[in-house]
Amino acid sequence: MLKAILKPQGFLSIKFKKTKSQHLVAHLKINKKDGLFLIDTGASNSFISIDKEDYFSIVRQDNELEMSGAGSEKLKAKPSMKSTINYKEIFILNLKFFLLDMNAINSSLSEQGSLTIDGIIGADFLKRTNAIIDYKSKNLFLKL
């Protein structure tokens, strides 16, 4: 029902899956390469796992930033130049990602029986696209 209302208003519908750990994940293309991304409304920024830097052809900037996560530990992240984000063949937007060591995140997901992720889609992306999450139909709606 929501799709019928939003599609005529120019919203793109992206299917997502709920993992065993109850996280939401969606397949997106970054610089024309497929990846699996966790949709995280609580993350201020969007991230790509540092070990996927070459795979996604990410151009990093020289500086390193210290960021805060949900816990008390500080995270070292490297900002990147803008990358393209597509869903299937549809261009969504250009976005600067932060490169982050996601080994601990992926270990935790794996221990819970969930798939490992290539990155995190955060509030920077969700706000810019006026995202609406429909949990019932498992669709993420984005205004392009």
Legacy VTK file of the C-alpha trace (Angstrom):
# vtk DataFile Version 3.0
C-alpha trace
ASCII
DATASET POLYDATA
POINTS 144 float
0.000 0.000 0.000
2.736 2.465 0.933
4.523 1.700 -2.346
1.416 2.692 -4.324
1.387 6.070 -2.546
5.121 6.844 -2.676
6.075 5.651 -6.165
4.000 8.344 -7.994
5.729 10.917 -5.763
9.142 9.921 -7.125
10.301 7.497 -4.440
12.539 4.568 -5.314
11.773 1.297 -3.554
14.714 -0.822 -2.351
14.071 -4.262 -0.914
15.893 -5.054 2.313
16.260 -8.186 4.383
16.143 -8.638 8.119
19.071 -10.733 9.370
18.988 -13.328 12.143
20.405 -10.623 14.416
17.414 -8.382 13.479
19.539 -5.928 11.480
18.340 -4.507 8.164
20.583 -5.055 5.132
20.273 -4.064 1.485
22.266 -4.651 -1.675
23.622 -1.464 -3.245
26.277 -0.642 -5.823
29.140 1.628 -4.836
31.177 2.824 -7.813
29.457 0.080 -9.880
30.445 -2.757 -7.491
27.848 -4.816 -5.607
27.882 -4.783 -1.830
25.791 -5.634 1.217
25.112 -2.700 3.528
23.600 -2.498 6.978
20.936 0.210 7.249
21.677 2.011 10.509
19.465 4.963 11.458
21.635 5.522 14.548
24.888 5.947 12.604
25.554 9.603 11.798
27.698 8.749 8.784
28.014 6.042 6.168
31.006 3.692 6.218
32.786 1.169 4.046
34.959 -1.551 5.505
38.591 -0.546 5.037
39.394 -3.963 3.596
36.929 -3.207 0.740
38.646 0.055 -0.235
40.177 -1.358 -3.422
37.139 -3.469 -4.349
34.862 -0.398 -4.323
37.562 1.855 -5.879
37.354 4.252 -2.939
39.640 7.284 -3.115
40.642 8.070 0.446
41.729 11.407 1.811
45.007 11.641 3.707
43.639 12.672 7.100
42.312 10.352 9.783
39.460 11.249 12.127
38.579 9.976 15.563
34.887 9.172 15.810
32.649 7.883 18.559
30.577 4.747 18.309
27.695 3.630 20.486
30.213 2.469 23.105
32.910 4.461 24.837
35.738 3.465 22.503
37.034 5.873 19.870
37.116 4.699 16.268
39.729 5.713 13.698
38.114 6.493 10.340
39.498 7.768 7.071
37.268 10.052 4.971
36.972 9.441 1.246
36.169 11.436 -1.834
32.620 11.129 -3.145
31.509 7.771 -4.526
28.447 6.933 -6.599
25.630 4.907 -5.084
23.257 2.958 -7.302
20.469 0.483 -6.753
20.532 -1.938 -9.652
21.120 0.520 -12.513
19.402 3.521 -10.922
21.690 6.338 -9.740
20.812 7.500 -6.225
23.482 10.034 -5.244
27.159 10.770 -4.670
28.331 10.403 -1.075
31.522 10.654 0.955
32.055 7.469 2.935
34.361 6.902 5.867
36.674 3.896 5.773
36.544 1.915 9.002
37.894 -1.384 10.297
34.717 -3.468 10.496
36.280 -6.750 11.610
34.718 -6.541 15.087
31.295 -5.720 13.623
31.472 -8.570 11.116
32.716 -11.009 13.765
29.745 -10.143 15.941
27.306 -10.520 13.031
28.868 -13.844 12.049
28.621 -15.169 15.630
24.900 -14.316 15.564
24.453 -16.276 12.330
24.129 -13.189 10.121
25.875 -12.335 6.890
28.925 -10.099 7.003
28.550 -6.609 5.564
30.642 -4.401 3.307
29.539 -1.185 4.941
26.936 0.839 6.778
24.385 3.234 5.349
23.907 5.958 7.947
21.795 9.019 8.625
23.775 11.197 6.185
22.442 9.065 3.308
18.998 8.495 4.856
18.379 12.223 5.453
19.538 13.282 1.991
17.156 10.805 0.360
14.208 11.475 2.710
14.227 7.752 3.486
11.166 5.934 4.756
11.530 2.428 6.163
8.505 0.160 5.766
9.191 -2.780 8.067
6.072 -4.676 7.042
6.880 -4.835 3.314
10.668 -4.758 3.902
11.142 -1.763 1.623
13.372 1.270 2.000
11.863 4.193 0.092
14.164 6.951 -1.144
13.169 10.267 -2.723
15.412 10.899 -5.722
LINES 1 145
144 0 1 2 3 4 5 6 7 8 9 10 11 12 13 14 15 16 17 18 19 20 21 22 23 24 25 26 27 28 29 30 31 32 33 34 35 36 37 38 39 40 41 42 43 44 45 46 47 48 49 50 51 52 53 54 55 56 57 58 59 60 61 62 63 64 65 66 67 68 69 70 71 72 73 74 75 76 77 78 79 80 81 82 83 84 85 86 87 88 89 90 91 92 93 94 95 96 97 98 99 100 101 102 103 104 105 106 107 108 109 110 111 112 113 114 115 116 117 118 119 120 121 122 123 124 125 126 127 128 129 130 131 132 133 134 135 136 137 138 139 140 141 142 143
